[in-house]
Amino acid sequence: MNYKIRDELQLHRYQKLSSAQQSQVDQTVQRHLMACAKLGVVSETEATFKEAIDMVTAGRWEPDRPLEKQEGRWHYDVYTAPLREAA
């Protein structure tokens, strides 16, 4: 864990996890931090740390999977109101 967490309760929960579960929490937080850095957004580490612990303890953690498509995943057409089309 190379990030700073000040919430003592969450640190205690983290320390009670097995080493495999701690690794899963670390991977989740690192993914979040890398995504925030890529987008230039200030990361919310405390909340992410808590949510990662909750995911791991609930058994909902999944490892990263490669993207099926490397380009953008979603595309939305711009809605044009019928009144604008007529004008």
Secondary structure, DSSP 8 states (H G I E B T S, - for coil): --S----HHHHHHHHHS-HHHHHHHHHHHHHHHHHHHHHT----HHHHHHHHHHHHHHT--------S-SS-S--------HHHHH-
